[in-house]
């Protein structure tokens, strides 16, 4: 079981029976977590752009070797990484999840996905 409890400036992080506490500003963790999520979503977005560009003019690599976003050194892992670990998601599974997140959070994602279907 996993949950994160934030009270004022203290964050309690519980995973599989072990508890880790740290004093930090909860807002900083939320900001860093959100930034990490959006950077990860942007990576999937860039993959789709490369695929579309390749389909249109055949000049770019349809599968660019984009590195995953850098994980800042943090005592508390990001929610996306926790989710992927808890469910044993592969890199492909993670990207599919991020595609779904992108569809919900980025208004440009649906149009981009639609463009991948054009011939």
C-alpha positions as CSV (number, residue, x, y, z in Angstrom):
1,X,0.0,0.0,0.0
2,X,1.2,3.5,-0.8
3,X,0.0,6.9,0.4
4,X,1.5,10.3,0.9
5,X,0.2,12.4,3.7
6,X,1.0,16.1,3.8
7,X,0.4,18.1,7.0
8,X,1.6,21.7,7.0
9,X,5.3,21.4,6.3
10,X,5.7,17.7,7.0
11,X,5.4,15.0,4.5
12,X,4.9,11.4,5.5
13,X,5.5,8.8,2.8
14,X,4.3,5.3,3.4
15,X,5.2,2.4,1.1
16,X,4.8,-1.3,1.7
17,X,4.8,-1.0,5.5
18,X,7.7,1.4,5.8
19,X,7.3,5.0,6.7
20,X,9.6,7.9,5.8
21,X,9.1,11.4,7.1
22,X,10.7,14.5,6.0
23,X,10.1,18.2,6.7
24,X,9.8,20.1,3.5
25,X,7.4,22.5,2.0
26,X,4.6,20.5,0.5
27,X,4.2,23.1,-2.2
28,X,7.7,22.5,-3.4
29,X,7.1,18.7,-3.7
30,X,3.8,19.4,-5.6
31,X,5.6,21.8,-7.9
32,X,8.5,19.4,-8.6
33,X,6.1,16.5,-9.0
34,X,3.9,18.4,-11.5
35,X,7.0,19.6,-13.4
36,X,8.3,16.0,-13.6
37,X,4.9,14.8,-14.8
38,X,4.6,17.5,-17.5
39,X,8.2,16.9,-18.7
40,X,7.4,13.3,-19.1
41,X,4.2,14.1,-21.0
42,X,6.2,16.5,-23.2
43,X,8.6,13.6,-24.0
44,X,5.7,11.5,-25.4
45,X,4.4,14.6,-27.2
46,X,7.8,15.0,-28.9
47,X,7.7,11.4,-29.9
48,X,4.4,11.9,-31.6
49,X,5.7,15.0,-33.4
50,X,8.7,13.1,-34.7
51,X,6.4,10.3,-35.9
52,X,4.2,12.8,-37.8
53,X,7.1,14.6,-39.3
54,X,8.5,11.3,-40.5
55,X,5.2,10.3,-42.1
56,X,5.0,13.7,-43.8
57,X,8.5,14.0,-45.2
58,X,10.4,10.9,-44.3
59,X,13.4,13.0,-43.1
60,X,13.3,12.5,-39.4
61,X,13.7,9.4,-37.3
62,X,10.2,8.1,-36.3
63,X,11.6,6.7,-33.1
64,X,13.9,9.4,-31.7
65,X,16.1,8.3,-28.8
66,X,14.7,10.8,-26.3
67,X,16.0,10.3,-22.8
68,X,13.6,10.1,-19.9
69,X,13.3,13.3,-17.8
70,X,16.0,13.7,-15.3
71,X,14.9,12.8,-11.8
72,X,16.1,15.4,-9.3
73,X,17.7,14.0,-6.2
74,X,14.7,13.8,-3.8
75,X,14.0,12.0,-0.6
76,X,10.4,11.4,-1.8
77,X,10.0,9.8,-5.3
78,X,7.6,11.3,-7.7
79,X,4.1,10.0,-8.0
80,X,4.6,8.8,-11.6
81,X,7.6,6.7,-10.6
82,X,5.8,5.3,-7.6
83,X,2.8,4.3,-9.8
84,X,5.0,2.7,-12.4
85,X,6.9,0.7,-9.7
86,X,3.8,-0.4,-7.9
87,X,2.1,-1.7,-11.0
88,X,5.2,-3.0,-12.7
89,X,4.8,-0.8,-15.7
90,X,7.2,-1.2,-18.6
91,X,8.6,1.8,-20.4
92,X,5.9,1.3,-23.1
93,X,3.2,1.0,-20.4
94,X,4.5,4.2,-18.9
95,X,4.3,6.1,-22.2
96,X,0.8,4.9,-22.8
97,X,-0.2,6.2,-19.4
98,X,1.5,9.5,-20.2
99,X,-0.4,9.6,-23.5
100,X,-3.6,9.4,-21.5
101,X,-2.5,12.0,-19.1
102,X,-1.5,14.3,-22.0
103,X,-5.0,13.9,-23.5
104,X,-6.5,15.1,-20.2
105,X,-4.0,17.9,-19.4
106,X,-2.8,19.3,-22.7
107,X,-5.4,20.7,-25.2
108,X,-3.0,20.1,-28.1
109,X,-2.7,16.4,-27.5
110,X,-6.0,15.3,-29.2
111,X,-5.1,17.2,-32.4
112,X,-1.6,15.7,-32.4
113,X,-3.0,12.2,-31.9
114,X,-5.5,12.8,-34.7
115,X,-2.6,13.9,-37.0
116,X,-0.9,10.5,-36.4
117,X,-3.8,8.8,-38.1
118,X,-3.7,10.9,-41.3
119,X,-2.2,9.3,-44.3
